[in-house]
């Protein structure tokens, strides 16, 4: 990916953010005028940034690399959040093509032991949101990763392509756009990763939602959030997730799901953890498994 492509991507990102803002949001008068398209006009962004319309137009069209001070001003004008600013700087810093072959992703034995020692569901995500390692409780919560191929073990691919994953996420419409935003940020860090390009191309072809959200140029870093799942064994779970950096590899992150104490979700997650000690995650996918005392659905204990 050369300079022209880098500038084009940056221009598309600025255009998308310009479309997100209204004159009122940035303190410009509208005088009740009718606009053919929503968002700010190029000349309005240029005026707010104290640059010429011609300069800004060339930047947005990918014909000019804006200087660092101009980019900082545009970030202020377009009300970029911290993740969006980081993405903008990642794009602006990609002038030198990087054709290195990505190193193989490997999880250190010490990190695997940490993962296994957790009492909460946890996975190790690598580049492209590849799932590199998991503990049994994470497999019981989401899907039996051991039954998937290396290619299938990708969080974004599962969210968009696996029907069971879609069913489990009750807030799929929030989870899925976040995956796209995470991949956008990943693309800025690793612009020459052929497997990432392949993944984006595959999901763009298969899913119209992915195409729509990818074209929106939204970005986000994987940090923390809340997800609501409907689990086939324990029912509805509302879980907080946290992402922790693996110090020995900046491309690896530990993602852990927990439930707030003294909540139904905490009780249900504890039940699932106890179930995992005597069952395999594959048992959850057995359609003809008989109902018995060892595989009865979770029922909350009535309060005294």
LUMLOMI-449305 format. One record per residue (C-alpha): residue number from 1; z, x, y. Coordinates in steps of 0.05 Angstrom, whole numbers, always signed. Layout:
N
> NUM; Z; X; Y
...
//
This chain:
304
> 1; +0; +0; +0
> 2; -24; +34; +64
> 3; -8; +28; +137
> 4; -55; -31; +150
> 5; -23; -72; +95
> 6; +47; -55; +120
> 7; +30; -77; +190
> 8; -3; -141; +165
> 9; +60; -160; +127
> 10; +104; -146; +188
> 11; +57; -189; +231
> 12; +60; -246; +181
> 13; +136; -243; +181
> 14; +138; -246; +257
> 15; +90; -305; +257
> 16; +133; -342; +207
> 17; +196; -331; +247
> 18; +160; -352; +311
> 19; +141; -418; +277
> 20; +215; -431; +261
> 21; +237; -432; +333
> 22; +229; -486; +387
> 23; +226; -473; +462
> 24; +293; -509; +469
> 25; +325; -461; +419
> 26; +308; -401; +463
> 27; +321; -435; +530
> 28; +250; -449; +551
> 29; +231; -515; +586
> 30; +184; -561; +549
> 31; +170; -612; +605
> 32; +156; -663; +550
> 33; +90; -631; +532
> 34; +58; -646; +465
> 35; +48; -585; +420
> 36; -5; -583; +366
> 37; +38; -538; +322
> 38; +113; -529; +319
> 39; +146; -465; +340
> 40; +138; -416; +397
> 41; +71; -393; +424
> 42; +52; -320; +425
> 43; +54; -318; +500
> 44; +124; -346; +500
> 45; +149; -293; +452
> 46; +115; -239; +494
> 47; +146; -266; +558
> 48; +216; -267; +528
> 49; +207; -196; +501
> 50; +179; -171; +567
> 51; +115; -145; +535
> 52; +43; -164; +546
> 53; +11; -220; +506
> 54; -43; -171; +484
> 55; +9; -122; +457
> 56; +46; -176; +418
> 57; -18; -206; +392
> 58; -41; -139; +364
> 59; +27; -130; +331
> 60; +25; -199; +299
> 61; -47; -188; +276
> 62; -27; -124; +242
> 63; -70; -80; +288
> 64; -12; -43; +321
> 65; +55; -15; +298
> 66; +108; -36; +349
> 67; +157; +16; +374
> 68; +230; +13; +352
> 69; +255; -13; +420
> 70; +203; -69; +418
> 71; +222; -88; +347
> 72; +295; -91; +368
> 73; +277; -136; +426
> 74; +234; -181; +382
> 75; +292; -187; +333
> 76; +335; -213; +391
> 77; +281; -260; +417
> 78; +267; -289; +348
> 79; +341; -298; +333
> 80; +336; -257; +268
> 81; +399; -255; +226
> 82; +425; -190; +194
> 83; +383; -197; +131
> 84; +320; -211; +171
> 85; +332; -151; +217
> 86; +340; -107; +156
> 87; +276; -133; +127
> 88; +239; -121; +193
> 89; +263; -49; +195
> 90; +244; -39; +122
> 91; +174; -63; +137
> 92; +168; -20; +200
> 93; +191; +42; +162
> 94; +136; +37; +109
> 95; +84; +78; +145
> 96; +79; +130; +90
> 97; +51; +103; +25
> 98; +97; +113; -34
> 99; +61; +117; -100
> 100; +118; +141; -143
> 101; +125; +109; -211
> 102; +192; +73; -213
> 103; +244; +104; -259
> 104; +265; +67; -321
> 105; +325; +21; -308
> 106; +384; +40; -350
> 107; +456; +16; -348
> 108; +509; +69; -357
> 109; +557; +59; -417
> 110; +615; +59; -368
> 111; +584; +1; -330
> 112; +572; -37; -395
> 113; +645; -28; -413
> 114; +666; -55; -345
> 115; +620; -115; -356
> 116; +649; -129; -425
> 117; +720; -124; -398
> 118; +709; -180; -348
> 119; +742; -247; -362
> 120; +687; -280; -320
> 121; +612; -287; -332
> 122; +575; -226; -308
> 123; +506; -195; -309
> 124; +475; -130; -284
> 125; +412; -142; -242
> 126; +363; -86; -230
> 127; +298; -81; -190
> 128; +257; -145; -186
> 129; +320; -184; -208
> 130; +311; -158; -279
> 131; +371; -175; -323
> 132; +392; -107; -352
> 133; +459; -126; -384
> 134; +505; -186; -392
> 135; +570; -205; -425
> 136; +578; -261; -477
> 137; +607; -310; -427
> 138; +546; -302; -381
> 139; +501; -316; -440
> 140; +540; -379; -457
> 141; +538; -401; -385
> 142; +464; -391; -371
> 143; +422; -375; -432
> 144; +423; -331; -494
> 145; +391; -269; -463
> 146; +390; -234; -530
> 147; +336; -282; -554
> 148; +289; -264; -497
> 149; +240; -207; -491
> 150; +250; -153; -439
> 151; +195; -185; -396
> 152; +228; -254; -400
> 153; +296; -225; -379
> 154; +284; -233; -305
> 155; +328; -279; -265
> 156; +274; -304; -218
> 157; +225; -315; -276
> 158; +278; -356; -313
> 159; +296; -398; -252
> 160; +223; -418; -242
> 161; +195; -417; -313
> 162; +251; -436; -360
> 163; +261; -512; -366
> 164; +332; -505; -392
> 165; +352; -461; -332
> 166; +323; -514; -285
> 167; +364; -568; -319
> 168; +428; -528; -316
> 169; +424; -514; -241
> 170; +442; -579; -207
> 171; +426; -547; -139
> 172; +361; -516; -164
> 173; +328; -533; -97
> 174; +376; -484; -64
> 175; +379; -432; -119
> 176; +304; -424; -127
> 177; +287; -410; -53
> 178; +343; -358; -52
> 179; +309; -322; -109
> 180; +244; -319; -69
> 181; +281; -293; -8
> 182; +314; -239; -51
> 183; +247; -218; -79
> 184; +218; -214; -9
> 185; +273; -165; +10
> 186; +260; -127; -54
> 187; +186; -121; -37
> 188; +204; -87; +29
> 189; +246; -35; -8
> 190; +195; -23; -64
> 191; +127; -40; -35
> 192; +89; -2; -88
> 193; +123; -30; -150
> 194; +66; -57; -193
> 195; +114; -98; -237
> 196; +141; -133; -175
> 197; +71; -149; -152
> 198; +55; -175; -221
> 199; +117; -219; -221
> 200; +102; -249; -153
> 201; +29; -262; -173
> 202; +50; -295; -238
> 203; +101; -341; -206
> 204; +54; -358; -148
> 205; +2; -382; -199
> 206; +50; -421; -242
> 207; +94; -455; -189
> 208; +73; -488; -124
> 209; +145; -485; -98
> 210; +145; -410; -106
> 211; +78; -405; -69
> 212; +105; -447; -12
> 213; +170; -409; -6
> 214; +137; -340; -12
> 215; +89; -359; +44
> 216; +148; -377; +89
> 217; +169; -303; +91
> 218; +243; -321; +87
> 219; +288; -262; +67
> 220; +360; -254; +45
> 221; +405; -202; +13
> 222; +442; -217; -51
> 223; +515; -221; -30
> 224; +553; -285; -45
> 225; +545; -360; -53
> 226; +561; -423; -92
> 227; +523; -452; -151
> 228; +532; -518; -187
> 229; +513; -523; -260
> 230; +512; -577; -312
> 231; +532; -543; -377
> 232; +516; -577; -443
> 233; +585; -562; -471
> 234; +634; -566; -413
> 235; +597; -609; -362
> 236; +593; -596; -287
> 237; +615; -528; -260
> 238; +620; -507; -187
> 239; +623; -431; -186
> 240; +626; -378; -133
> 241; +583; -317; -144
> 242; +594; -247; -117
> 243; +547; -188; -119
> 244; +577; -119; -124
> 245; +537; -55; -116
> 246; +536; -6; -174
> 247; +555; +59; -140
> 248; +515; +103; -188
> 249; +449; +66; -178
> 250; +431; +31; -112
> 251; +380; -12; -149
> 252; +433; -43; -195
> 253; +482; -98; -178
> 254; +537; -132; -215
> 255; +537; -208; -206
> 256; +600; -245; -226
> 257; +614; -320; -227
> 258; +685; -347; -216
> 259; +717; -414; -204
> 260; +771; -430; -154
> 261; +840; -435; -187
> 262; +870; -503; -203
> 263; +802; -538; -203
> 264; +765; -575; -258
> 265; +713; -520; -258
> 266; +766; -466; -270
> 267; +793; -505; -329
> 268; +723; -517; -357
> 269; +703; -444; -350
> 270; +767; -423; -386
> 271; +749; -471; -442
> 272; +680; -440; -447
> 273; +711; -371; -449
> 274; +755; -391; -507
> 275; +695; -423; -542
> 276; +656; -358; -536
> 277; +710; -320; -574
> 278; +692; -357; -639
> 279; +620; -379; -626
> 280; +554; -348; -610
> 281; +516; -368; -546
> 282; +458; -384; -593
> 283; +499; -443; -620
> 284; +489; -479; -554
> 285; +414; -480; -566
> 286; +417; -508; -636
> 287; +389; -579; -630
> 288; +410; -601; -699
> 289; +481; -573; -698
> 290; +529; -626; -725
> 291; +585; -651; -681
> 292; +652; -628; -708
> 293; +719; -604; -683
> 294; +693; -534; -672
> 295; +636; -559; -628
> 296; +662; -619; -592
> 297; +644; -629; -518
> 298; +697; -609; -469
> 299; +744; -663; -446
> 300; +794; -653; -389
> 301; +867; -661; -408
> 302; +896; -722; -372
> 303; +948; -706; -320
> 304; +1020; -723; -337
//
